[in-house]
Structures are given as structure tokens and as C-alpha cells.
């Protein structure tokens, strides 16, 4: 179970973690798509930002909500400002209401990739078929749809605090239902940050960062993500000072 404090890093826990059997990884996850191969794989029309430098993210989005005041537009503009040398996928889980229930979804939301690593692209596409339930009082056993999950974005949204792990394999399947598929995609380090609108400070979604490298590689990226989101005219707010560390190696 995820607690509000870092896990106890006792010898017994680390011994138990060491016995975990992780899914096998196909070496293809470290291959890189060309732009045309990636677009064919995703299978939906996407716009892509022009390349500004070797360090800017390639940012993708759909054109179904072009208003400059929309949350999607602000996230897109923020992603376009981010520079990094890391192999990273950064995507936004936006709030969506379906039949009176609230969910987080990446479908139609902007996302950024530093390189088109196949594993990260596979994870992005996989996420589009799922939603995270965020209504309080609902529990995982109530899930009527197999595509409605409870996991890190749920906790981050509900608790309004970030969550991080230096290795996705340290999660249990109950804590992260996508765990095995995420590992098969080669994803290792994980970070999720709640996003708030600036006036009422209501949580409006979750920024998720993942990389194929194991370890604390995302810690240096937090400021890079934070600053573009908070600079005007975007003016969104990220809570990241108190990160919930799931487990560390």
C-alpha cells in the first residue's frame, strides 16, 4: 500500500524486492522509430512541433481543441519549451467526465518525446486505451470496466502530491495495474506530478514522466518541467517539493 511517507527501506523489504520476477524485455524497445514509422504506429492524425534544437522535446497533439485558453493548449506550450538530454516520455493525464464519473485520460492530450524510442512509444499508445478513476470513495474492486484503473495518477490526483519510483518494478500489480506492460516497454524510472490551475488551486490533471533508465535520472528534469508550466502566459502550478518516493534501489 502507498503511504504518505517514504517506504521503510529495511533489509527484509529489499530482499523481497530482489526476488521479484520482472517480465522479459524485447531489445526492440531500445530501437528508434522514424517520424513516419511513429505516425503510422500511433494510427491517428497528430500535429508535431517544429524542431527548435537538439534538446527540445518533439511535442505531439490533436487539433480538436484549438483555443489558446484551454488546458491542452497550455500544456502543449509548456512541453514545447522544455529542453532535456534524457530519453524521456512526458504526457498529460487530463480530467474527463463520463456519465457523472471523473477519470484521467491521455487520449487527445499533448505529449512529448525526446527520442522516438519504440518502448516509450508503445507505452504512450497503451495508455490511450485506459483511464484512471479519480472519484473518492470508489475502490479498485468496483471497476466495472477493465479499462478503468487505479494507480499512480489516481493517488497523485486525489492526494495532490507527487509520486516517484526509481524502478517501476518496485510497485506491486495492485499499486500499478499497468506494471508488467510498462516493464515490457522498457520503462524504468517513474514520476507523476499533480497540476493545478493558478487561482483556485484545483487539481486539473497529472503530468507523467517516464524514462528507460533506472535510477534518479528524472530528478534533474523536475525543474525543467516545472518552470515552463509556471511561466506566463501558461501560469499553471505544479506541486513537486514533497515527492512521495515509492521505493528506491
N, C-alpha and C positions, 0 to 999 in steps of 0.2 A: 504494500500500500504506500502511496506517496504521502509523505508527511510535510509539515510546514517548516521543517528544519532539515539540514543535510542528513543523509543516511548515516548510520553508525558504521564506520569503516573498520569493523573488527576482523580479526583473522578468520573467524568462522565464516563471516559473510564472503570475504574474498576467496576462501577455499571453495565455497558453494558456487560463486560466480565462475570460478575457473573450471568447474565441471560442466558448465552449460555446453550443450551441443548446438552450435550455430549452423544454419543452413549452408550448403555448399554454394560457393560463388563461381559464376562463369567468368572467365577472363574477359569476355566481351564487354563487361561493364566498364572497363577502362579504355575501350576504344572510343573514338570520337566521330560523331555524325558530321557530314557536310550540312550546310544550311538547307539544301534541297531535300536531303535524306531525312532531316529532322522534321521539316514541314510535312512531308509525306507520311512520316510515322505518326505525328500528332493527329493528322486527319481532320483538321478544322482550319478555316481561314484565320490567319493571325497577321497582325501588323508587327513590325520589328523596328526598333530604334536604329538610327544610323550609327555606324561605328565612329566614336569620338576619339578613342585612344585604345591602346592595347590593354588597358587596365579597367576600362568601363565594362559594366555588365551588358550583355545582349538582353534587351528588355522586350518582352512579347505581350501583346494584349489584343482583345477583341474590340471591335468598334461599335458595340451595341449600346454604349452609354458615353457619348462624347462630351457631355457638359463638363466645363472646366472646374465646376464647384463640387463634382461628385467625389466620393471617397476613392473610387477606382482611379480617377484622373490624378488625384494627389499621390496615391501610391505609385502610379506609373512615373510621375515626375520625380519622385524621390528615388526610385530604382535607377532612373537614368543618370542621376548624379553620383551614384556610388562607384568608387574605384577600388579594386582589390586585385591581388595577385593569386588568391586562393581558388581552388577548384570548388565551386560553390553553387548551390541552387538556393534562391531566395524567393519565397512565394507568400502570397497573402491569402489567409482564410477569412473571407468576408461573411458578415452576418446575413442570413437568409431566413425568411419566414414562410413556412409551408403549412397551410391548414392550421394556423394558430400556434404552431410549434417553431422554435428557433433553432437554427443549425448554422454551422460554419461550413463553408464550401469554397473550393478553389476554382470551381467552374466559372469561366468567363473573367476571372480575376487576373491582374497583371502578375508576371513573374520574371525573374532574371536569372541568367546563367552566365558564368564566366567562360566556360568552355562547354561544348555540346557533348559531354561525356554520356555514353549510352545509358549507364546505370542511373544517373541523375534524371535523364530524360524519361526513362522507364518509370521512375518513382513519380515524376510530375504527372504523367498520363494516368498512372494508377490512382493517384489522389483525386483526379477529376471524377472518378466513379463513386466516390464516398462523401459522406457528410458526417460531421461531428455534432452530436446532440449537446446543447448547452443549457437547456432549461433545468433549473434547480429542482430537486425533489424527484427527478426521473433517474432511474438507475439502469445499469447495463442490461439487467435481466429483463427489462421492459421493452427492449428493442424489437419493434415489430418488423423492421426492415433490416436485412443483413448489411445493407449499405449505410446504415446509421450507426456510428461508432461512438465510443467513449475512449478518450486517450489524452495525450499531452495537450493538444489545443483546447479540449474541453476544460481541463484543470486550469490552464493559463487564463482562459476567458472568465471562468467562474471565480477564481481566486484573485484575479487581476495582478498576478505576479508571474515573472518569467520562470522557465524551467529549462534545465540543461543536462546533458549527459555526454561524457567523453567517449562513450561507446553505446550504440543502440542496443547491443546485446545484453547490457546490464538491466534493461527493462524486462519484466515478465510479459507474457502474452496478454494478461489481464490489464496491465498498466498501459500497454501499447499494442492494440489488436493487429496493427499492420506490421508488427515487429519482424516476423520472418520474411515477409516480402521486402521490407526495407533493407534487411541484411542481404538478401539475394540481389538487390540492386547495387550492392557495394557501399551503401550509405553507412557511415560510422558515427561521426560526431553530430550531435543534435542540439538545437537551440530554438526556443519559441518565446516570443515577446508579445505581451498584450499591447494593443494600440488604442489610444483614447482620443476623442475629439477634444479640442483645447479648452472649451468654455465649461461645459457641464461635466467634463471628465468621464463621460460614459464610454465603456469599452465597446469598440465598433468592429473588432476583429483581432486576428493574431498574425504576426509576422513569423514565418518559419524559415530557419536557415539550416541547411544540411551540407555535409561535405563527405568525400570518400576517404578522408584521412582520419585516423584515430588519434585522439588527444585533444589538447586545449586550443586547437587551431582557430576556433571561432571567437575566442575571447578578444583577439585583436581586431575582429570585424565589428564588434558591437558599436563602437564609437562611429565607425564608418556608416553604419546603418542608421544610428540614432540621429546624427547631425543633419543629413538631408531631409529627414522627416520633420524635424522641428524648425527648420529654417523657413521663413516666409517666402512665398505665399502659401506653402503647404500647411504649416502650423499644426501638425498632429503631434501627439505626445506619446512617448514610449516609456514604460516603467521598466528599468533594467538594472537599477542599482542593487536590488536584492534578488539575486537569481537563485532559484531553487535548484541545487545541484542534486541530480538523481543519484548518481554514483560516479566515482572516479576510479581510474585504473591505478 
